[in-house]
């Protein structure tokens, strides 16, 4: 009976590992949902905090680097302040930017974890993967590993009819 239980456990792990992870969430942070307080309780105070005004809105940026960055990450930058149809939400995560350490997010790992990208663009000898679910991954010039991962709310295929320019 024990070999059967082990086989079932291994199969379950294989299925879970092969399922693509939701790109709009990383490390317990979901852009468009997670707040300043939730990030602070999970990661503590940032290494650096910057306040700015963007298009008339107060924004906040937290940077975690060195020992304060999550494992495998050189720098994690979190930007707060999201304009939604319900209004501006100054304490909600807008973007998570990860700068991983070398060989943490290899190209194969990105595809296994997040699936086939919805679009691929090459610019300045760097390939970038775009996912409609809100992930943008930029690879190094050797095209072997991710150097930047940006997580943001899912992006619509087309702007809503109300946002279309009037003629």
Helices and strands as residue ranges (DSSP letters): H 2-18, E 25-26, E 29-30, H 36-43, E 48-54, E 57-65, G 66-68, E 73-84, E 87-100, H 107-114, E 119-123, E 126-131, E 135-139, E 146-152, G 161-163
